[in-house]
Amino acid sequence: MFLEKIALTNFKNYEELSVQFCEQVNCILGNNGEGKTNLLDAIYYLAFTKSAINSLDNQNIRHESSLAAINGILHKSDYEVKLTCALQHRKKKLFKIDGNEIEKFSNHIGEVPLVFISPDDTYIIRESSEVRRKFIDSTISQLDKVYLDNLIQYNHILKQRNNLLKSWPKEKAPDLDLFESFDVKLMKFGREIHNSRKAFVEEFSPFFQSHYKYISSEKEKVDILYESQLSDESFEQKYKEALNKDLILQRTTMGVHKDDLTFQMNQTPIRKFGSQGQQKSFAISLRLGQFDLLKEKSGFTPILLLDDIFDKLDDLRIEKFVALINEETFGQVFITDARPERSLGIFKDYGNKVKFFHIEEGNAKEIQG
């Protein structure tokens, strides 16, 4: 699977852009602030129907423009797919496959397996549990549409229950039958989500551990532990008993929306005791494990986006990463680099397996290596 071409209209800093890509390595070169990451984000849109960076679609429309469009031509197995995403102020986003509009964006998730590795991926380690749940959800959702549907249903019902908790009069006793109508559904979808996440961590961990060992060249033992209130056999009873607390706090305090991952190195939290280098290796290994699992389960080699990662790695880790690319471990790869001479040097002997593009002032010019 590979992206042959992309065309942008009024997307972020691009007024008009049309680029034809190589099936293997594509180096997006140029100074910071010229739009290298924006080009990767446009590719991300074609896979996920949304931005990897800005949660509001309107923020991705070029300044003073009313409409933005992303068009892509994708080759998947032995057939061609045309993808279109159109964004317009104060109107619903439009996404088309071969000219046919899709009503549910979630139906498209997983059709274009993709992994995005950015220099700030250590935030998965440092930030809140919500970030780590999103990491799990984004991976499983690309492989299992039932899981994504369960997740959407769960979050919808959770929002309704939280709204009820916020609006319930403090002086009035809770209507147990009313709350139970929400709780039965939350239990059902929560159990399904919990089982899928537990199975994911068990299956994912060996891929992740293998990459950490390779990239770091170190001997630490790394682990991922799945933490969920639903692992407690008495969860349902504790959930019911938490209703009074929920009413006071005006939010649902128990459920899979509280799940978390604990990242360990030598049985200690890497968040507290890992060096910057170890945390970088850990985060990259998470993404590469994600890549391997998607590749094995989907039957397609995911598109890999690498945003400015060379600038954040030491020479040893760069060497390890480039070796993986050289061994054709990956399929189509997009790499941004603010130091053109570095990428031109690394990939100078790749011949027709690489294309170099220089980005400047919203334009992309193919250059020779």
C-alpha positions in Angstrom: 0.0 0.0 0.0 1.3 3.5 -0.9 0.2 7.0 -1.4 0.9 8.0 -5.0 -0.2 11.6 -5.0 -1.6 14.3 -2.8 -3.1 17.6 -3.8 -3.9 20.4 -1.3 -6.1 23.5 -1.6 -6.1 26.1 1.1 -4.9 23.6 3.7 -3.0 25.3 6.5 -0.2 27.3 4.8 -0.6 25.7 1.4 -2.7 27.6 -1.1 -2.2 25.0 -3.9 0.1 22.0 -3.9 0.3 18.8 -5.9 3.0 16.2 -5.1 3.8 12.8 -6.6 5.5 10.5 -4.1 7.9 7.6 -4.2 6.6 4.1 -3.1 9.4 3.9 -0.5 11.2 6.8 1.1 10.1 10.4 0.8 12.2 13.1 2.5 10.4 16.4 3.1 13.1 19.0 3.6 13.2 22.6 4.6 13.5 25.2 7.4 11.3 25.1 10.4 7.9 26.8 9.9 7.7 26.2 6.1 5.0 23.5 6.3 6.8 20.1 6.5 4.6 18.9 9.3 1.5 20.3 7.7 2.1 18.0 4.7 2.4 15.0 7.0 -0.8 16.1 8.7 -2.6 16.2 5.4 -1.6 12.6 4.8 -2.8 11.8 8.3 -6.2 13.3 7.4 -6.6 10.8 4.6 -6.2 7.9 7.0 -8.1 9.2 10.1 -10.5 11.9 8.6 -9.0 14.3 11.1 -5.8 16.2 12.0 -3.1 14.7 14.2 -2.4 18.2 15.6 -5.5 20.4 15.6 -8.7 19.1 17.1 -10.8 21.7 15.3 -11.1 21.3 11.6 -11.6 25.0 11.0 -8.0 25.6 12.3 -6.7 23.7 9.3 -8.2 26.0 6.7 -5.8 28.5 5.3 -6.1 32.0 6.7 -8.9 34.1 5.0 -10.1 31.1 3.0 -13.5 29.5 3.5 -12.8 26.0 2.2 -9.9 23.6 2.3 -9.5 20.3 0.4 -7.2 17.3 0.5 -7.2 14.9 -2.4 -5.1 11.7 -2.5 -4.6 8.7 -4.8 -3.8 5.6 -2.8 -2.7 2.2 -4.2 -4.0 -0.7 -2.0 -3.1 -4.2 -3.2 -3.9 -4.2 -6.9 -6.4 -1.4 -7.0 -6.5 2.4 -6.8 -8.5 4.5 -4.3 -9.3 8.2 -4.6 -9.7 10.0 -1.3 -11.1 13.4 -0.7 -11.6 15.5 2.4 -13.2 18.9 2.3 -13.4 21.3 5.2 -15.6 24.4 5.3 -16.3 27.0 7.9 -19.6 26.4 9.7 -20.4 23.3 7.6 -20.0 19.6 8.1 -16.8 18.0 7.0 -17.0 16.0 3.8 -15.1 12.8 3.2 -15.3 10.8 -0.1 -14.0 7.5 -1.3 -13.9 7.2 -5.1 -16.4 10.0 -5.3 -18.9 8.5 -2.8 -19.5 10.4 0.4 -19.2 8.4 3.6 -21.8 9.2 6.4 -19.9 7.7 9.3 -16.2 8.7 9.4 -15.6 5.8 11.8 -16.2 3.4 8.9 -13.0 4.6 7.2 -10.8 4.1 10.2 -8.4 1.2 9.6 -8.8 1.3 5.8 -5.5 3.2 5.5 -3.2 1.8 8.3 -0.9 4.6 9.4 1.6 5.3 12.2 2.8 8.9 13.0 6.0 9.2 15.0 6.7 12.7 16.2 9.6 14.2 18.3 7.2 14.8 21.2 6.0 11.2 21.5 7.5 11.0 25.0 4.3 12.9 26.0 2.7 9.4 26.0 4.9 8.6 29.0 4.7 12.0 30.7 1.1 13.1 30.3 -2.2 12.0 31.7 -3.9 8.6 31.4 -6.2 10.0 28.7 -3.2 10.2 26.4 -2.3 6.6 27.0 -5.9 5.5 26.4 -5.9 7.3 23.1 -2.7 5.4 22.1 -4.5 2.1 22.8 -7.7 3.2 21.2 -6.1 4.5 18.0 -4.3 1.2 17.5 -7.2 -1.2 18.2 -9.7 1.0 16.2 -7.6 0.6 13.1 -8.0 -3.2 13.4 -11.4 -3.7 15.0 -14.5 -1.7 13.9 -16.6 -3.4 16.6 -14.2 -2.0 19.2 -14.5 1.5 17.7 -18.3 1.3 17.7 -18.3 0.1 21.3 -16.0 3.0 22.3 -18.2 5.5 20.5 -21.3 4.1 22.2 -19.6 4.0 25.6 -18.5 7.6 25.4 -21.9 8.8 24.2 -23.7 7.1 27.2 -21.0 8.3 29.6 -21.6 11.9 28.4 -25.3 11.5 29.0 -24.8 10.1 32.5 -22.4 12.9 33.4 -25.0 15.5 32.2 -27.6 13.8 34.4 -25.2 13.9 37.4 -24.6 17.6 36.8 -28.3 18.5 36.5 -29.6 16.3 39.3 -31.1 18.5 42.2 -28.9 18.2 45.3 -31.8 17.9 47.6 -33.5 15.2 45.6 -32.8 11.5 46.1 -31.4 9.8 43.0 -33.7 7.8 40.8 -32.0 4.5 40.9 -34.0 3.0 38.0 -33.1 6.0 35.8 -29.4 5.7 36.6 -29.5 1.9 36.1 -30.8 2.5 32.5 -27.4 4.1 31.8 -25.4 1.8 34.0 -26.5 -1.4 32.3 -25.2 -0.1 28.9 -22.0 1.3 30.4 -21.3 -2.1 32.0 -22.0 -3.9 28.7 -19.8 -1.7 26.5 -17.2 -1.3 29.3 -16.7 -5.0 29.6 -16.2 -5.3 25.8 -13.7 -2.5 25.8 -11.8 -3.9 28.8 -11.4 -7.3 27.3 -10.2 -5.8 24.0 -7.6 -3.6 25.8 -6.4 -6.4 27.9 -5.9 -8.7 24.9 -4.2 -5.8 23.0 -1.6 -5.2 25.7 -0.8 -8.9 25.9 -0.4 -9.1 22.1 1.4 -5.8 21.7 4.0 -6.1 24.4 6.4 -8.5 22.6 6.5 -6.3 19.5 7.3 -3.3 21.7 9.9 -5.0 23.8 11.7 -6.3 20.7 12.0 -2.8 19.3 13.2 -1.3 22.6 15.9 -3.9 22.9 17.1 -3.2 19.3 16.9 0.6 19.3 18.4 1.2 22.8 21.2 -1.5 22.6 20.7 -1.7 26.3 19.8 -4.5 28.7 16.9 -3.0 30.7 13.8 -5.0 30.9 10.7 -3.0 29.9 7.1 -3.8 30.5 3.6 -2.4 29.9 1.0 -3.0 32.6 -2.7 -2.5 31.9 -4.5 -1.0 34.9 -8.3 -1.1 35.0 -10.9 -0.9 37.7 -12.8 -3.6 35.8 -10.0 -6.0 36.6 -11.4 -6.1 40.2 -14.0 -8.9 40.6 -16.1 -6.6 42.8 -16.1 -3.8 40.3 -19.9 -3.8 39.7 -20.7 -3.5 43.4 -18.2 -0.7 43.9 -19.6 1.1 40.9 -23.1 1.0 42.3 -21.8 2.2 45.7 -20.0 5.2 44.0 -23.3 6.8 42.9 -23.4 9.2 45.9 -19.8 10.2 45.3 -20.6 10.7 41.6 -23.5 13.0 42.4 -21.3 15.1 44.7 -18.5 15.3 42.1 -21.0 15.5 39.2 -19.1 13.0 37.1 -18.8 9.2 36.7 -15.8 8.2 38.8 -15.5 4.5 37.8 -15.3 2.7 34.5 -12.9 2.0 31.5 -12.6 5.8 31.0 -10.3 5.6 34.0 -8.0 2.9 32.5 -4.3 3.6 32.3 -1.0 2.0 31.2 2.0 1.8 33.5 5.3 1.9 31.6 8.1 0.2 33.5 11.8 -0.2 33.1 13.4 -2.8 35.4 10.1 -2.8 37.4 10.2 0.9 38.1 8.2 3.7 36.4 10.2 5.0 33.4 8.3 8.2 33.8 10.1 8.9 37.1 13.4 7.0 36.7 14.1 6.8 33.0 16.6 9.1 31.3 15.7 11.3 28.3 17.4 8.8 26.0 15.6 5.9 27.6 12.2 7.6 27.4 12.8 8.5 23.7 13.7 4.9 22.9 10.6 3.7 24.9 8.3 6.1 23.0 9.7 5.2 19.5 9.4 1.5 20.4 5.7 2.0 21.3 5.1 3.4 17.8 7.2 0.7 16.1 5.3 -1.9 18.0 2.1 -0.3 16.9 3.4 -0.5 13.3 4.3 -4.2 13.6 0.9 -5.1 15.1 -1.0 -3.2 12.4 1.1 -4.8 9.7 0.5 -8.3 11.0 -3.2 -7.9 11.7 -4.4 -5.7 8.9 -2.6 -7.5 6.1 -1.2 -4.2 4.8 2.1 -2.5 5.6 1.1 0.8 7.2 2.3 4.2 5.9 4.9 5.6 8.3 5.2 9.3 9.1 8.4 10.4 10.8 8.3 14.0 11.8 11.7 15.5 12.6 12.8 12.5 14.7 16.4 12.6 13.5 16.9 15.9 15.3 15.9 14.3 18.6 18.0 11.1 18.4 21.6 10.5 19.0 23.8 9.1 16.3 23.5 5.5 17.5 19.7 5.6 17.5 19.6 7.3 14.1 21.9 4.5 12.8 19.5 1.8 14.2 16.5 3.5 12.7 18.0 4.0 9.2 19.1 0.3 9.3 15.4 -0.7 9.7 14.5 1.5 6.7 17.4 0.0 4.7 16.3 -3.5 5.4 12.8 -2.5 4.0 11.2 -3.3 7.3 8.8 -0.6 6.5 6.7 0.2 3.4 6.2 3.8 2.3 8.0 6.2 4.7 7.7 10.0 4.9 10.5 11.8 6.8 10.7 15.5 7.6 14.1 17.1 8.3 15.1 20.7 8.9 18.7 19.8 8.0 18.5 18.8 4.3 22.2 17.8 4.1 21.7 15.1 6.7 18.9 13.3 4.9 20.6 13.8 1.5 23.6 12.1 3.0 21.8 9.3 4.7 19.8 8.3 1.7 22.2 9.3 -1.1 22.7 5.7 -2.3 18.9 4.8 -2.4 18.6 5.6 -6.1 14.9 5.4 -7.3 13.8 4.2 -3.8 13.9 7.8 -2.5 12.5 11.2 -3.5 13.6 14.5 -1.9 11.2 17.5 -1.7 12.2 21.0 -0.6 9.4 22.9 1.1 9.5 26.7 1.1 6.7 29.3 1.4 4.0 26.7 0.8 5.6 25.2 -2.3 7.2 21.8 -2.8 10.0 21.3 -5.3 11.5 17.9 -6.0 15.3 18.0 -5.8 18.0 15.5 -6.7 19.9 13.6 -4.0 
